[in-house]
Amino acid sequence: MDADPQPVTPTFRHLPVCFGCGAENPLALGVTNAATTGGAESRVRFGADHQGAPGLVHGGLLAVLLDEAMGSVSHPVSGIRLTTEMKIRYRRPTPIEIDLVCRAHVATRSEGQFSVVATIAADDDPELVLVEGEATFVLARAKARPLEASD
């Protein structure tokens, strides 16, 4: 475990309108992202508005938390990170109203893509894994644009 996460490295700039962490998005989940030695860490606390089953965090929101952390790992090539594949294993029910931490690190890396693994745990019990994930990302160097109706 890294004692002092630092702000995400300059090779990665998150968008202010991001659904997970965007400061300018009124619907953002409030995820915070930080670089760690060899990876990244994301933190959030989901409340009553984030339930799937009563008292439990909706699984889709846990997928967003995984995606935030895994997409925040350092890569020597700058660019927009696009998730091409994600696998999730929900190991235990995740209660609302607890501080969650997602820790991610690179499994494999090449010039244009990288694979990442991550876990989600309660901040006060980091050894008890609630969710595991792995994903593959590609780096897009062109500026992304919204899809048009004709696309």
Buried (B, 14 or more C-beta within 10 A) or exposed (E): EBEEBEEBBEBBEBEEEBBBBBEEBEEBBBBBBBBBEEBBBBBBBBEEEBBBEEEBBBBEBBBBBBBBBBBBBBBEEEBBBEBEEBEBEBBEEBBBEBEBBBBBBBBEBEEEBBBBBBBBBBEEEEEEBBBBBBBBBBBEEEEEEEEEEEE
